[in-house]
Amino acid sequence: MFARIFLFLTILPIVELTLLLLLGRYTSVWTAVGFVLITGLIGTVLLRIQGVQAWRNVQNDLRAGKMPTASLVDGFLILLASTLLISPGVLTDFVGITLLIPWCRRWYGLLLLWYFHARVITTFTQGNEAAPSAAAIRRTEVIDSYVVETPQHND
């Protein structure tokens, strides 16, 4: 895990810097600087607008008695998109912009849910010989119980 984080935090900035330098070389330095500033501004504005809407969706789901899974994932992806747009770089801006497109965000959300679902199943089935089927995982057992109070004796 540490190696992955280390590689991510060292390789991503190098790739971002290379792409920004190439953008500045083939267009102009002012285009590259303007690109970084404009996408940062867009990320800040969209975080406020779409973040508030995502929060309202979560509240509406809770009022309706529904589990706000999709709304929470949507809100998380909007937060991630805004963070990527605020950070300087071409690659992160591209991913941030795609996260702000609703049909792309749904695709990313499904991918994220699939990843976490696979991780949970892997985590809970490690050590078992064979992974249980999806039907076996969804099966639950309900045990009824009740409380019996015993009278207290004062001696």
Disulfide bonds with the S-S distance in Angstrom:
none
